[in-house]
């Protein structure tokens, strides 16, 4: 089964994404480029662990 957004659904997603992205950018503005890379690396590690079903030792 394939599911796709209608044009109205796509427009609604885009309308929601714009203010959300602005909020994220404002939140991350206090971080340096190096800190943003570190944050991205750590978040990636958490996602990979969660997707693999890893447990805390």
N, CA, C, O and CB atoms as a CASP TS submission, in Angstrom:
PFRMAT TS
TARGET T0000
AUTHOR 0000-0000-0000
METHOD Language model
MODEL 1
PARENT N/A
ATOM      1  N   UNK     1       0.835  -1.163   0.000  1.00  0.00           N
ATOM      2  CA  UNK     1       0.000   0.000   0.000  1.00  0.00           C
ATOM      3  C   UNK     1       0.889   1.237   0.000  1.00  0.00           C
ATOM      4  O   UNK     1       1.857   1.315   0.757  1.00  0.00           O
ATOM      5  CB  UNK     1      -0.955  -0.009   1.204  1.00  0.00           C
ATOM      6  N   UNK     2       0.570   2.162  -0.816  1.00  0.00           N
ATOM      7  CA  UNK     2       1.317   3.413  -0.884  1.00  0.00           C
ATOM      8  C   UNK     2       0.407   4.552  -0.439  1.00  0.00           C
ATOM      9  O   UNK     2      -0.734   4.674  -0.886  1.00  0.00           O
ATOM     10  CB  UNK     2       1.864   3.666  -2.323  1.00  0.00           C
ATOM     11  N   UNK     3       0.939   5.374   0.447  1.00  0.00           N
ATOM     12  CA  UNK     3       0.170   6.507   0.969  1.00  0.00           C
ATOM     13  C   UNK     3       0.900   7.783   0.601  1.00  0.00           C
ATOM     14  O   UNK     3       2.118   7.870   0.762  1.00  0.00           O
ATOM     15  CB  UNK     3      -0.031   6.404   2.519  1.00  0.00           C
ATOM     16  N   UNK     4       0.178   8.765   0.113  1.00  0.00           N
ATOM     17  CA  UNK     4       0.775  10.040  -0.264  1.00  0.00           C
ATOM     18  C   UNK     4      -0.079  11.180   0.272  1.00  0.00           C
ATOM     19  O   UNK     4      -1.294  11.054   0.425  1.00  0.00           O
ATOM     20  CB  UNK     4       0.927  10.147  -1.800  1.00  0.00           C
ATOM     21  N   UNK     5       0.582  12.285   0.551  1.00  0.00           N
ATOM     22  CA  UNK     5      -0.140  13.482   0.963  1.00  0.00           C
ATOM     23  C   UNK     5      -0.845  14.111  -0.234  1.00  0.00           C
ATOM     24  O   UNK     5      -0.341  14.087  -1.356  1.00  0.00           O
ATOM     25  CB  UNK     5       0.816  14.494   1.617  1.00  0.00           C
ATOM     26  N   UNK     6      -2.004  14.665   0.028  1.00  0.00           N
ATOM     27  CA  UNK     6      -2.661  15.464  -0.996  1.00  0.00           C
ATOM     28  C   UNK     6      -1.940  16.806  -1.066  1.00  0.00           C
ATOM     29  O   UNK     6      -1.080  17.092  -0.233  1.00  0.00           O
ATOM     30  CB  UNK     6      -4.194  15.649  -0.690  1.00  0.00           C
ATOM     31  N   UNK     7      -2.278  17.619  -2.039  1.00  0.00           N
ATOM     32  CA  UNK     7      -1.678  18.951  -2.121  1.00  0.00           C
ATOM     33  C   UNK     7      -2.008  19.751  -0.870  1.00  0.00           C
ATOM     34  O   UNK     7      -1.161  20.482  -0.358  1.00  0.00           O
ATOM     35  CB  UNK     7      -2.168  19.697  -3.379  1.00  0.00           C
ATOM     36  N   UNK     8      -3.240  19.615  -0.373  1.00  0.00           N
ATOM     37  CA  UNK     8      -3.630  20.327   0.847  1.00  0.00           C
ATOM     38  C   UNK     8      -2.843  19.808   2.045  1.00  0.00           C
ATOM     39  O   UNK     8      -2.442  20.592   2.905  1.00  0.00           O
ATOM     40  CB  UNK     8      -5.143  20.181   1.101  1.00  0.00           C
ATOM     41  N   UNK     9      -2.620  18.518   2.113  1.00  0.00           N
ATOM     42  CA  UNK     9      -1.839  17.943   3.198  1.00  0.00           C
ATOM     43  C   UNK     9      -0.398  18.399   3.168  1.00  0.00           C
ATOM     44  O   UNK     9       0.191  18.702   4.206  1.00  0.00           O
ATOM     45  CB  UNK     9      -1.895  16.444   3.140  1.00  0.00           C
ATOM     46  N   UNK    10       0.165  18.447   1.980  1.00  0.00           N
ATOM     47  CA  UNK    10       1.542  18.922   1.827  1.00  0.00           C
ATOM     48  C   UNK    10       1.637  20.389   2.251  1.00  0.00           C
ATOM     49  O   UNK    10       2.576  20.776   2.946  1.00  0.00           O
ATOM     50  CB  UNK    10       2.024  18.747   0.359  1.00  0.00           C
ATOM     51  N   UNK    11       0.669  21.199   1.835  1.00  0.00           N
ATOM     52  CA  UNK    11       0.664  22.620   2.192  1.00  0.00           C
ATOM     53  C   UNK    11       0.551  22.786   3.702  1.00  0.00           C
ATOM     54  O   UNK    11       1.204  23.659   4.274  1.00  0.00           O
ATOM     55  CB  UNK    11      -0.494  23.356   1.486  1.00  0.00           C
ATOM     56  N   UNK    12      -0.263  21.967   4.354  1.00  0.00           N
ATOM     57  CA  UNK    12      -0.417  22.041   5.807  1.00  0.00           C
ATOM     58  C   UNK    12       0.891  21.684   6.504  1.00  0.00           C
ATOM     59  O   UNK    12       1.253  22.324   7.492  1.00  0.00           O
ATOM     60  CB  UNK    12      -1.544  21.106   6.280  1.00  0.00           C
ATOM     61  N   UNK    13       1.595  20.691   6.019  1.00  0.00           N
ATOM     62  CA  UNK    13       2.894  20.309   6.597  1.00  0.00           C
ATOM     63  C   UNK    13       3.899  21.435   6.435  1.00  0.00           C
ATOM     64  O   UNK    13       4.627  21.759   7.373  1.00  0.00           O
ATOM     65  CB  UNK    13       3.431  19.023   5.937  1.00  0.00           C
ATOM     66  N   UNK    14       3.946  22.028   5.265  1.00  0.00           N
ATOM     67  CA  UNK    14       4.865  23.125   5.010  1.00  0.00           C
ATOM     68  C   UNK    14       4.552  24.326   5.904  1.00  0.00           C
ATOM     69  O   UNK    14       5.459  24.982   6.417  1.00  0.00           O
ATOM     70  CB  UNK    14       4.806  23.530   3.539  1.00  0.00           C
ATOM     71  N   UNK    15       3.287  24.599   6.080  1.00  0.00           N
ATOM     72  CA  UNK    15       2.875  25.734   6.907  1.00  0.00           C
ATOM     73  C   UNK    15       3.325  25.527   8.355  1.00  0.00           C
ATOM     74  O   UNK    15       3.707  26.484   9.030  1.00  0.00           O
ATOM     75  CB  UNK    15       1.341  25.925   6.842  1.00  0.00           C
ATOM     76  N   UNK    16       3.282  24.300   8.825  1.00  0.00           N
ATOM     77  CA  UNK    16       3.702  23.986  10.184  1.00  0.00           C
ATOM     78  C   UNK    16       5.227  23.986  10.303  1.00  0.00           C
ATOM     79  O   UNK    16       5.767  24.374  11.339  1.00  0.00           O
ATOM     80  CB  UNK    16       3.138  22.628  10.613  1.00  0.00           C
ATOM     81  N   UNK    17       5.910  23.561   9.267  1.00  0.00           N
ATOM     82  CA  UNK    17       7.364  23.400   9.330  1.00  0.00           C
ATOM     83  C   UNK    17       8.094  24.736   9.401  1.00  0.00           C
ATOM     84  O   UNK    17       9.137  24.826  10.047  1.00  0.00           O
ATOM     85  CB  UNK    17       7.851  22.620   8.127  1.00  0.00           C
ATOM     86  N   UNK    18       7.582  25.757   8.765  1.00  0.00           N
ATOM     87  CA  UNK    18       8.287  27.044   8.720  1.00  0.00           C
ATOM     88  C   UNK    18       8.488  27.631  10.114  1.00  0.00           C
ATOM     89  O   UNK    18       9.624  27.944  10.469  1.00  0.00           O
ATOM     90  CB  UNK    18       7.519  28.035   7.851  1.00  0.00           C
ATOM     91  N   UNK    19       7.424  27.798  10.931  1.00  0.00           N
ATOM     92  CA  UNK    19       7.660  28.352  12.274  1.00  0.00           C
ATOM     93  C   UNK    19       8.471  27.401  13.164  1.00  0.00           C
ATOM     94  O   UNK    19       9.237  27.847  14.018  1.00  0.00           O
ATOM     95  CB  UNK    19       6.324  28.670  12.948  1.00  0.00           C
ATOM     96  N   UNK    20       8.303  26.117  12.964  1.00  0.00           N
ATOM     97  CA  UNK    20       9.069  25.149  13.757  1.00  0.00           C
ATOM     98  C   UNK    20      10.552  25.269  13.459  1.00  0.00           C
ATOM     99  O   UNK    20      11.379  25.230  14.371  1.00  0.00           O
ATOM    100  CB  UNK    20       8.589  23.716  13.478  1.00  0.00           C
ATOM    101  N   UNK    21      10.888  25.414  12.194  1.00  0.00           N
ATOM    102  CA  UNK    21      12.294  25.558  11.807  1.00  0.00           C
ATOM    103  C   UNK    21      12.883  26.855  12.372  1.00  0.00           C
ATOM    104  O   UNK    21      14.032  26.878  12.812  1.00  0.00           O
ATOM    105  CB  UNK    21      12.434  25.535  10.268  1.00  0.00           C
ATOM    106  N   UNK    22      12.102  27.920  12.358  1.00  0.00           N
ATOM    107  CA  UNK    22      12.568  29.188  12.915  1.00  0.00           C
ATOM    108  C   UNK    22      12.845  29.046  14.411  1.00  0.00           C
ATOM    109  O   UNK    22      13.821  29.595  14.923  1.00  0.00           O
ATOM    110  CB  UNK    22      11.531  30.301  12.666  1.00  0.00           C
ATOM    111  N   UNK    23      11.983  28.311  15.105  1.00  0.00           N
ATOM    112  CA  UNK    23      12.187  28.082  16.530  1.00  0.00           C
ATOM    113  C   UNK    23      13.433  27.262  16.798  1.00  0.00           C
ATOM    114  O   UNK    23      14.188  27.553  17.726  1.00  0.00           O
ATOM    115  CB  UNK    23      10.984  27.391  17.126  1.00  0.00           C
ATOM    116  N   UNK    24      13.649  26.236  15.984  1.00  0.00           N
ATOM    117  CA  UNK    24      14.847  25.410  16.138  1.00  0.00           C
ATOM    118  C   UNK    24      16.106  26.236  15.890  1.00  0.00           C
ATOM    119  O   UNK    24      17.087  26.125  16.626  1.00  0.00           O
ATOM    120  CB  UNK    24      14.802  24.208  15.177  1.00  0.00           C
ATOM    121  N   UNK    25      16.067  27.062  14.850  1.00  0.00           N
ATOM    122  CA  UNK    25      17.233  27.898  14.543  1.00  0.00           C
ATOM    123  C   UNK    25      17.530  28.867  15.675  1.00  0.00           C
ATOM    124  O   UNK    25      18.692  29.091  16.013  1.00  0.00           O
ATOM    125  CB  UNK    25      17.010  28.671  13.243  1.00  0.00           C
ATOM    126  N   UNK    26      16.485  29.446  16.266  1.00  0.00           N
ATOM    127  CA  UNK    26      16.684  30.366  17.384  1.00  0.00           C
ATOM    128  C   UNK    26      17.273  29.632  18.578  1.00  0.00           C
ATOM    129  O   UNK    26      18.154  30.161  19.256  1.00  0.00           O
ATOM    130  CB  UNK    26      15.359  31.041  17.775  1.00  0.00           C
ATOM    131  N   UNK    27      16.803  28.431  18.841  1.00  0.00           N
ATOM    132  CA  UNK    27      17.298  27.639  19.958  1.00  0.00           C
ATOM    133  C   UNK    27      18.768  27.265  19.774  1.00  0.00           C
ATOM    134  O   UNK    27      19.554  27.312  20.721  1.00  0.00           O
ATOM    135  CB  UNK    27      16.456  26.381  20.122  1.00  0.00           C
ATOM    136  N   UNK    28      19.125  26.898  18.560  1.00  0.00           N
ATOM    137  CA  UNK    28      20.492  26.452  18.278  1.00  0.00           C
ATOM    138  C   UNK    28      21.468  27.603  18.045  1.00  0.00           C
ATOM    139  O   UNK    28      22.674  27.375  17.956  1.00  0.00           O
ATOM    140  CB  UNK    28      20.492  25.551  17.074  1.00  0.00           C
ATOM    141  N   UNK    29      20.972  28.820  17.948  1.00  0.00           N
ATOM    142  CA  UNK    29      21.820  29.969  17.655  1.00  0.00           C
ATOM    143  C   UNK    29      22.895  30.203  18.717  1.00  0.00           C
ATOM    144  O   UNK    29      23.927  30.809  18.431  1.00  0.00           O
ATOM    145  CB  UNK    29      20.970  31.202  17.518  1.00  0.00           C
ATOM    146  N   UNK    30      22.659  29.731  19.928  1.00  0.00           N
ATOM    147  CA  UNK    30      23.641  29.933  21.004  1.00  0.00           C
ATOM    148  C   UNK    30      24.821  28.976  20.906  1.00  0.00           C
ATOM    149  O   UNK    30      25.819  29.157  21.603  1.00  0.00           O
ATOM    150  CB  UNK    30      22.974  29.770  22.354  1.00  0.00           C
ATOM    151  N   UNK    31      24.723  27.966  20.057  1.00  0.00           N
ATOM    152  CA  UNK    31      25.792  26.976  19.925  1.00  0.00           C
ATOM    153  C   UNK    31      26.777  27.371  18.831  1.00  0.00           C
ATOM    154  O   UNK    31      26.399  27.965  17.822  1.00  0.00           O
ATOM    155  CB  UNK    31      25.207  25.594  19.629  1.00  0.00           C
ATOM    156  N   UNK    32      28.032  27.035  19.046  1.00  0.00           N
ATOM    157  CA  UNK    32      29.038  27.224  18.003  1.00  0.00           C
ATOM    158  C   UNK    32      28.865  26.110  16.967  1.00  0.00           C
ATOM    159  O   UNK    32      28.136  25.144  17.194  1.00  0.00           O
ATOM    160  CB  UNK    32      30.494  27.220  18.605  1.00  0.00           C
ATOM    161  N   UNK    33      29.533  26.258  15.849  1.00  0.00           N
ATOM    162  CA  UNK    33      29.473  25.223  14.809  1.00  0.00           C
ATOM    163  C   UNK    33      29.960  23.885  15.350  1.00  0.00           C
ATOM    164  O   UNK    33      29.373  22.844  15.054  1.00  0.00           O
ATOM    165  CB  UNK    33      30.313  25.635  13.584  1.00  0.00           C
ATOM    166  N   UNK    34      31.023  23.907  16.138  1.00  0.00           N
ATOM    167  CA  UNK    34      31.560  22.662  16.714  1.00  0.00           C
ATOM    168  C   UNK    34      30.546  22.037  17.671  1.00  0.00           C
ATOM    169  O   UNK    34      30.375  20.818  17.689  1.00  0.00           O
ATOM    170  CB  UNK    34      32.897  22.933  17.455  1.00  0.00           C
ATOM    171  N   UNK    35      29.884  22.861  18.454  1.00  0.00           N
ATOM    172  CA  UNK    35      28.880  22.345  19.392  1.00  0.00           C
ATOM    173  C   UNK    35      27.684  21.751  18.645  1.00  0.00           C
ATOM    174  O   UNK    35      27.123  20.741  19.069  1.00  0.00           O
ATOM    175  CB  UNK    35      28.407  23.463  20.342  1.00  0.00           C
ATOM    176  N   UNK    36      27.304  22.373  17.550  1.00  0.00           N
ATOM    177  CA  UNK    36      26.202  21.841  16.735  1.00  0.00           C
ATOM    178  C   UNK    36      26.569  20.488  16.154  1.00  0.00           C
ATOM    179  O   UNK    36      25.734  19.586  16.101  1.00  0.00           O
ATOM    180  CB  UNK    36      25.840  22.818  15.605  1.00  0.00           C
ATOM    181  N   UNK    37      27.822  20.340  15.714  1.00  0.00           N
ATOM    182  CA  UNK    37      28.274  19.041  15.190  1.00  0.00           C
ATOM    183  C   UNK    37      28.253  17.989  16.293  1.00  0.00           C
ATOM    184  O   UNK    37      27.823  16.858  16.068  1.00  0.00           O
ATOM    185  CB  UNK    37      29.698  19.156  14.590  1.00  0.00           C
ATOM    186  N   UNK    38      28.717  18.360  17.484  1.00  0.00           N
ATOM    187  CA  UNK    38      28.711  17.430  18.616  1.00  0.00           C
ATOM    188  C   UNK    38      27.288  17.014  18.958  1.00  0.00           C
ATOM    189  O   UNK    38      27.014  15.833  19.169  1.00  0.00           O
ATOM    190  CB  UNK    38      29.388  18.065  19.844  1.00  0.00           C
ATOM    191  N   UNK    39      26.386  17.983  19.011  1.00  0.00           N
ATOM    192  CA  UNK    39      24.985  17.685  19.294  1.00  0.00           C
ATOM    193  C   UNK    39      24.413  16.736  18.254  1.00  0.00           C
ATOM    194  O   UNK    39      23.741  15.766  18.602  1.00  0.00           O
ATOM    195  CB  UNK    39      24.160  18.973  19.342  1.00  0.00           C
ATOM    196  N   UNK    40      24.674  17.007  16.977  1.00  0.00           N
ATOM    197  CA  UNK    40      24.182  16.151  15.903  1.00  0.00           C
ATOM    198  C   UNK    40      24.738  14.739  16.033  1.00  0.00           C
ATOM    199  O   UNK    40      24.009  13.766  15.839  1.00  0.00           O
ATOM    200  CB  UNK    40      24.551  16.739  14.540  1.00  0.00           C
ATOM    201  N   UNK    41      26.017  14.617  16.358  1.00  0.00           N
ATOM    202  CA  UNK    41      26.635  13.295  16.538  1.00  0.00           C
ATOM    203  C   UNK    41      25.984  12.539  17.694  1.00  0.00           C
ATOM    204  O   UNK    41      25.687  11.350  17.575  1.00  0.00           O
ATOM    205  CB  UNK    41      28.148  13.437  16.788  1.00  0.00           C
ATOM    206  N   UNK    42      25.767  13.223  18.801  1.00  0.00           N
ATOM    207  CA  UNK    42      25.158  12.577  19.960  1.00  0.00           C
ATOM    208  C   UNK    42      23.711  12.168  19.680  1.00  0.00           C
ATOM    209  O   UNK    42      23.290  11.076  20.061  1.00  0.00           O
ATOM    210  CB  UNK    42      25.212  13.508  21.169  1.00  0.00           C
ATOM    211  N   UNK    43      22.961  13.027  19.025  1.00  0.00           N
ATOM    212  CA  UNK    43      21.580  12.681  18.685  1.00  0.00           C
ATOM    213  C   UNK    43      21.527  11.499  17.722  1.00  0.00           C
ATOM    214  O   UNK    43      20.671  10.624  17.850  1.00  0.00           O
ATOM    215  CB  UNK    43      20.864  13.890  18.072  1.00  0.00           C
ATOM    216  N   UNK    44      22.448  11.477  16.756  1.00  0.00           N
ATOM    217  CA  UNK    44      22.521  10.347  15.821  1.00  0.00           C
ATOM    218  C   UNK    44      22.798   9.055  16.580  1.00  0.00           C
ATOM    219  O   UNK    44      22.196   8.022  16.289  1.00  0.00           O
ATOM    220  CB  UNK    44      23.617  10.587  14.753  1.00  0.00           C
ATOM    221  N   UNK    45      23.705   9.110  17.550  1.00  0.00           N
ATOM    222  CA  UNK    45      24.047   7.935  18.348  1.00  0.00           C
ATOM    223  C   UNK    45      22.830   7.442  19.130  1.00  0.00           C
ATOM    224  O   UNK    45      22.591   6.238  19.217  1.00  0.00           O
ATOM    225  CB  UNK    45      25.205   8.256  19.310  1.00  0.00           C
ATOM    226  N   UNK    46      22.068   8.367  19.694  1.00  0.00           N
ATOM    227  CA  UNK    46      20.861   7.990  20.432  1.00  0.00           C
ATOM    228  C   UNK    46      19.811   7.352  19.525  1.00  0.00           C
ATOM    229  O   UNK    46      19.174   6.368  19.903  1.00  0.00           O
ATOM    230  CB  UNK    46      20.269   9.211  21.124  1.00  0.00           C
ATOM    231  N   UNK    47      19.632   7.911  18.334  1.00  0.00           N
ATOM    232  CA  UNK    47      18.653   7.363  17.402  1.00  0.00           C
ATOM    233  C   UNK    47      19.051   5.956  16.970  1.00  0.00           C
ATOM    234  O   UNK    47      18.214   5.054  16.934  1.00  0.00           O
ATOM    235  CB  UNK    47      18.507   8.276  16.177  1.00  0.00           C
ATOM    236  N   UNK    48      20.323   5.770  16.644  1.00  0.00           N
ATOM    237  CA  UNK    48      20.804   4.451  16.223  1.00  0.00           C
ATOM    238  C   UNK    48      20.585   3.433  17.344  1.00  0.00           C
ATOM    239  O   UNK    48      20.140   2.312  17.095  1.00  0.00           O
ATOM    240  CB  UNK    48      22.306   4.512  15.831  1.00  0.00           C
ATOM    241  N   UNK    49      20.898   3.827  18.569  1.00  0.00           N
ATOM    242  CA  UNK    49      20.730   2.919  19.708  1.00  0.00           C
ATOM    243  C   UNK    49      19.257   2.584  19.908  1.00  0.00           C
ATOM    244  O   UNK    49      18.909   1.429  20.153  1.00  0.00           O
ATOM    245  CB  UNK    49      21.313   3.543  20.994  1.00  0.00           C
ATOM    246  N   UNK    50      18.399   3.579  19.805  1.00  0.00           N
ATOM    247  CA  UNK    50      16.967   3.352  20.006  1.00  0.00           C
ATOM    248  C   UNK    50      16.404   2.448  18.907  1.00  0.00           C
ATOM    249  O   UNK    50      15.579   1.576  19.182  1.00  0.00           O
ATOM    250  CB  UNK    50      16.207   4.693  20.034  1.00  0.00           C
ATOM    251  N   UNK    51      16.841   2.651  17.684  1.00  0.00           N
ATOM    252  CA  UNK    51      16.355   1.839  16.576  1.00  0.00           C
ATOM    253  C   UNK    51      16.848   0.409  16.636  1.00  0.00           C
ATOM    254  O   UNK    51      16.193  -0.504  16.133  1.00  0.00           O
ATOM    255  CB  UNK    51      16.764   2.452  15.276  1.00  0.00           C
ATOM    256  N   UNK    52      18.006   0.214  17.252  1.00  0.00           N
ATOM    257  CA  UNK    52      18.561  -1.141  17.327  1.00  0.00           C
ATOM    258  C   UNK    52      18.030  -1.900  18.546  1.00  0.00           C
ATOM    259  O   UNK    52      18.278  -3.095  18.703  1.00  0.00           O
ATOM    260  CB  UNK    52      20.092  -1.082  17.376  1.00  0.00           C
ATOM    261  N   UNK    53      17.297  -1.187  19.402  1.00  0.00           N
ATOM    262  CA  UNK    53      16.776  -1.831  20.594  1.00  0.00           C
ATOM    263  C   UNK    53      17.796  -1.964  21.692  1.00  0.00           C
ATOM    264  O   UNK    53      17.632  -2.776  22.603  1.00  0.00           O
ATOM    265  CB  UNK    53      16.248  -3.166  20.255  1.00  0.00           C
ATOM    266  N   UNK    54      18.853  -1.175  21.617  1.00  0.00           N
ATOM    267  CA  UNK    54      19.918  -1.241  22.623  1.00  0.00           C
ATOM    268  C   UNK    54      19.375  -0.910  24.003  1.00  0.00           C
ATOM    269  O   UNK    54      18.468  -0.091  24.152  1.00  0.00           O
ATOM    270  CB  UNK    54      21.063  -0.282  22.264  1.00  0.00           C
ATOM    271  N   UNK    55      19.940  -1.555  25.000  1.00  0.00           N
ATOM    272  CA  UNK    55      19.544  -1.279  26.381  1.00  0.00           C
ATOM    273  C   UNK    55      20.736  -0.713  27.131  1.00  0.00           C
ATOM    274  O   UNK    55      21.887  -0.877  26.726  1.00  0.00           O
ATOM    275  CB  UNK    55      19.010  -2.561  27.082  1.00  0.00           C
ATOM    276  N   UNK    56      20.436  -0.055  28.213  1.00  0.00           N
ATOM    277  CA  UNK    56      21.496   0.519  29.040  1.00  0.00           C
ATOM    278  C   UNK    56      22.159  -0.596  29.825  1.00  0.00           C
ATOM    279  O   UNK    56      21.470  -1.417  30.431  1.00  0.00           O
ATOM    280  CB  UNK    56      20.940   1.612  29.995  1.00  0.00           C
ATOM    281  N   UNK    57      23.510  -0.643  29.825  1.00  0.00           N
ATOM    282  CA  UNK    57      24.194  -1.726  30.545  1.00  0.00           C
ATOM    283  C   UNK    57      24.036  -1.601  32.042  1.00  0.00           C
ATOM    284  O   UNK    57      24.552  -2.433  32.789  1.00  0.00           O
ATOM    285  CB  UNK    57      25.665  -1.747  30.193  1.00  0.00           C
TER
END
